[in-house]
Amino acid sequence: MPNNRRRVQTTIDARAQDALNNLIGIIKWESLRRHLEARTNNAILMTLNAKLVNEMNCQKMLQAFLALITVLAFVDAHAQSSLPPCPTNTSAVWTNCFGTYTWPDGGKYVGEWKDGTANGQGTFTFPDGEKYVGEWKDDTANGQGTNTWPDGRKYVGEWKDDKQNGQGTFTFPDGEKYVGEWKDDKREGEGIQYNPNGSVKESGMWRDDQLSQAFAIDTARFPFERAAKDTEKNETTQRKSDRPAGVTIVQGCLAKGLKPGTNAFSNCIAGD
């Protein structure tokens, strides 16, 4: 999590900004403004591609796409919050704003800030690919959140002081699930361990991450699919955070041998 790490603000490359200025000179400002206000999505990229087909050669169009995507990626992320963007001055205390910081080790936080710490909704991505999406308080995970690990593990539920505390669902790499109560990252209290097919493997009272007293528990209390039903907000936030970056989309289409300005290129950007 972001505790006490030296913050480094990410900025838009000046060359990308120049390319964007060239693009604005071609497309009427009001049209671009309406697209930005409507928030970016793949359909917008497809529309812009169609508008530019007869106005730019392939090289200039690709430069414009890369520049615009960089800007739209920030607009899309910021649209998830009602807070204003954080100031560009890194020595200032970021408060009641939405901003992005990347650390030298590759860790990255995108979300809401207060008094110089992560507070509110936000996403922290670790250098190894681990990711937490959810609520924050004073630079620690607090509230509802979803944590995913590169090996397939996933926890959806309540957090306190950066640890799994309260009620939550933990999915293991092999598909087994524990649904129940937690304390300090360990199964603690009543809960059910499910097999990958949804049948009950064991249930009862858990102590220090181990089943200490076995007894039957009504699965309606801790259903196998609880995470999908009870954490729609977090799951929706995660899907937004997991959208492929615009540059990655374009690069992927180019890698397929598709040329900017063609219908095939437009369809590729749109995800068809």
matplotlib code that plots the C-alpha trace (Angstrom):
import matplotlib.pyplot as plt

x = [0.0, 1.1, 2.5, 5.4, 6.6, 8.2, 5.6, 6.4, 3.7, 3.1, 2.8, 1.8, 4.7, 5.2, 5.5, 2.1, 0.6, 2.0, 0.4, -2.9, -2.7, -2.4, -5.4, -7.5, -6.6, -8.2, -11.3, -13.7, -13.2, -16.9, -17.0, -14.0, -15.3, -18.6, -16.7, -14.5, -17.5, -19.2, -16.2, -13.9, -14.7, -13.7, -16.7, -15.2, -11.9, -13.7, -15.6, -12.5, -10.7, -13.6, -13.5, -9.7, -9.6, -9.8, -8.0, -4.7, -2.1, -1.5, 1.6, 0.0, -3.2, -1.3, 0.6, -2.7, -4.3, -1.5, -1.7, -5.4, -5.5, -3.1, -5.4, -8.6, -7.1, -6.7, -10.2, -11.8, -10.0, -10.9, -14.6, -14.9, -14.6, -16.5, -13.4, -11.3, -7.9, -5.0, -2.5, 0.6, 2.8, 4.2, 5.3, 1.7, -0.5, -3.0, -6.5, -10.0, -8.8, -8.3, -4.8, -2.3, 1.2, 3.7, 6.6, 10.2, 9.5, 6.5, 3.7, 0.9, -2.1, -5.0, -7.8, -9.0, -6.7, -7.2, -4.5, -1.7, -2.9, -5.1, -8.7, -11.9, -12.1, -8.9, -6.8, -3.3, -1.3, 1.8, 5.0, 4.3, 0.8, -1.2, -4.0, -6.4, -9.5, -11.8, -12.1, -9.1, -8.5, -5.2, -3.2, -4.6, -7.3, -10.4, -14.0, -15.1, -12.5, -11.3, -7.7, -6.4, -3.1, -1.2, -1.5, -5.3, -6.1, -8.9, -10.5, -13.7, -15.0, -14.3, -10.9, -9.5, -6.0, -4.8, -6.0, -8.9, -11.3, -15.0, -16.9, -15.5, -15.0, -11.5, -11.1, -8.1, -6.1, -7.7, -11.2, -12.0, -13.7, -13.9, -17.0, -17.2, -15.6, -12.0, -9.6, -6.2, -5.9, -7.0, -10.2, -11.7, -15.3, -18.0, -17.5, -17.8, -15.1, -16.5, -15.2, -14.7, -18.1, -19.9, -20.5, -19.6, -16.2, -16.2, -17.9, -18.0, -16.0, -12.5, -9.6, -6.2, -7.0, -7.9, -11.2, -11.5, -15.0, -17.0, -20.7, -23.3, -24.0, -26.9, -25.4, -27.8, -25.7, -22.5, -23.5, -21.0, -21.7, -21.9, -19.1, -20.8, -24.1, -22.9, -20.0, -21.3, -19.8, -16.3, -16.5, -17.7, -14.8, -12.4, -13.7, -13.2, -9.6, -8.9, -9.8, -6.8, -4.9, -5.7, -2.1, -2.1, -5.2, -3.7, -0.4, -2.2, -4.1, -0.9, 0.8, -1.9, -0.9, -3.9, -3.5, -5.0, -7.9, -9.3, -12.5, -10.5, -8.5, -11.7, -13.2, -10.1, -10.1, -13.8, -13.0, -15.0]
y = [0.0, 3.6, 4.1, 6.5, 5.9, 8.9, 10.1, 10.7, 12.3, 10.9, 13.5, 13.5, 13.4, 16.8, 15.2, 13.6, 16.9, 18.5, 15.7, 16.3, 20.0, 19.1, 16.8, 19.5, 21.7, 19.1, 18.2, 20.9, 21.7, 21.4, 17.9, 16.8, 18.5, 16.6, 13.3, 14.1, 15.1, 11.8, 10.0, 7.9, 4.4, 2.2, 3.5, 7.0, 5.8, 4.1, 7.3, 9.4, 6.9, 7.2, 11.0, 11.1, 8.6, 11.3, 14.1, 12.6, 10.1, 7.0, 8.2, 11.5, 9.6, 7.1, 9.9, 11.6, 8.4, 7.8, 11.4, 11.4, 8.0, 9.3, 12.2, 10.2, 7.5, 10.1, 11.5, 8.0, 7.3, 10.6, 10.2, 7.6, 10.3, 13.5, 15.1, 17.7, 16.6, 16.9, 19.8, 19.3, 20.7, 17.5, 19.5, 20.4, 18.3, 16.6, 16.8, 16.3, 15.5, 12.7, 11.8, 9.3, 8.5, 6.0, 4.9, 3.9, 0.3, 0.3, 0.5, 2.8, 4.4, 5.9, 7.4, 9.9, 11.7, 13.6, 15.3, 13.8, 10.2, 7.8, 8.3, 7.3, 5.1, 4.0, 1.3, 0.3, -2.0, -3.6, -4.2, -8.0, -7.5, -7.8, -5.3, -3.8, -2.0, -0.4, 1.9, 3.6, 5.6, 7.2, 5.2, 1.8, -0.4, 0.2, -0.7, -2.8, -3.9, -6.5, -7.8, -10.1, -11.9, -13.0, -16.7, -16.5, -15.8, -13.3, -11.8, -9.7, -8.3, -6.1, -4.6, -2.8, -1.4, -3.1, -6.5, -8.8, -8.1, -8.7, -10.8, -11.8, -14.4, -15.8, -17.7, -20.1, -20.8, -24.3, -22.8, -23.6, -20.7, -19.7, -17.6, -16.3, -14.2, -12.9, -11.3, -9.9, -11.8, -15.1, -17.2, -16.4, -17.0, -18.9, -19.8, -22.3, -23.8, -24.8, -27.1, -25.7, -27.1, -25.3, -28.2, -27.7, -29.1, -28.1, -25.6, -24.4, -22.3, -21.2, -20.1, -18.8, -19.8, -23.4, -25.2, -25.6, -26.9, -28.5, -28.1, -27.4, -23.9, -22.8, -21.9, -19.0, -17.2, -17.7, -18.5, -19.7, -16.8, -14.2, -12.1, -11.7, -10.5, -8.4, -6.4, -5.1, -1.7, -3.0, -5.4, -2.6, -0.4, -3.3, -3.8, -0.1, -0.2, -3.4, -1.9, -2.2, 1.1, 2.8, 2.7, -1.1, -1.4, 0.4, -1.4, -4.7, -3.8, -2.7, -6.0, -7.8, -6.0, -3.8, -0.3, 2.9, 4.2, 0.8, -0.7, -3.6, -1.2, 0.5, -2.8, -3.9, -0.8, -1.3, -4.8, -6.6]
z = [0.0, -0.4, 3.2, 3.3, -0.2, -2.1, -4.5, -8.1, -10.3, -13.8, -16.5, -20.2, -22.6, -24.2, -27.7, -27.1, -26.2, -29.4, -31.4, -29.6, -30.5, -34.1, -33.8, -32.3, -35.3, -37.5, -35.5, -34.5, -30.8, -29.9, -31.3, -29.3, -26.2, -26.4, -26.7, -23.7, -21.6, -22.6, -21.2, -23.3, -24.6, -27.5, -29.5, -29.3, -30.7, -33.5, -34.3, -34.3, -36.5, -39.1, -39.0, -39.6, -42.5, -45.2, -43.4, -42.3, -43.6, -41.7, -39.9, -38.7, -37.7, -35.6, -33.8, -33.1, -31.8, -29.4, -28.1, -27.7, -26.0, -23.4, -22.6, -22.7, -20.4, -17.7, -18.4, -18.1, -14.8, -13.4, -14.4, -11.7, -9.1, -8.5, -7.0, -8.9, -10.2, -7.8, -8.3, -10.4, -7.6, -5.9, -2.9, -2.1, 0.1, -2.0, -0.4, -1.6, -5.1, -7.6, -8.6, -9.8, -8.3, -9.5, -7.3, -8.5, -7.8, -10.2, -7.6, -8.7, -7.0, -8.9, -6.8, -4.2, -1.8, 1.5, 3.6, 1.5, 1.9, 0.0, 1.2, -0.5, -3.6, -5.3, -6.9, -5.9, -8.3, -6.9, -9.0, -9.1, -10.4, -7.2, -7.1, -4.5, -5.6, -3.0, -0.1, 1.6, 4.8, 5.8, 3.2, 4.2, 2.9, 5.0, 4.1, 1.2, -1.3, -3.7, -3.8, -6.5, -6.8, -9.9, -8.9, -9.1, -5.4, -4.8, -1.7, -1.8, 1.4, 4.4, 5.3, 8.3, 8.6, 5.4, 6.5, 5.8, 8.7, 8.9, 6.4, 3.0, 0.3, -0.5, -3.7, -3.9, -7.1, -7.4, -7.2, -3.6, -1.7, 1.9, 2.7, 6.2, 8.9, 9.0, 11.5, 10.6, 7.3, 8.9, 8.9, 12.3, 13.4, 11.5, 7.9, 5.1, 2.9, -0.5, -3.2, -6.7, -7.7, -5.0, -2.6, 1.1, 2.0, 5.7, 7.9, 11.5, 13.8, 12.7, 14.8, 13.6, 10.0, 11.0, 11.5, 15.3, 15.6, 12.8, 12.5, 9.7, 8.7, 6.6, 3.2, 2.9, 5.5, 3.6, 0.0, -2.6, -4.9, -2.2, -3.7, -7.0, -5.3, -2.5, -4.0, -7.3, -6.6, -6.1, -9.0, -11.3, -10.2, -10.8, -14.4, -15.1, -13.7, -15.7, -19.0, -21.4, -21.8, -25.1, -26.2, -25.6, -27.7, -30.7, -30.4, -30.4, -33.5, -35.2, -34.2, -36.2, -39.3, -39.5, -41.0, -39.4, -41.4, -42.4, -41.2, -39.8, -37.7, -36.4, -35.5, -33.7, -31.6, -30.8, -29.6, -32.3]

ax = plt.figure().add_subplot(projection="3d")
ax.plot(x, y, z, "-o")
ax.set_aspect("equal")
plt.show()
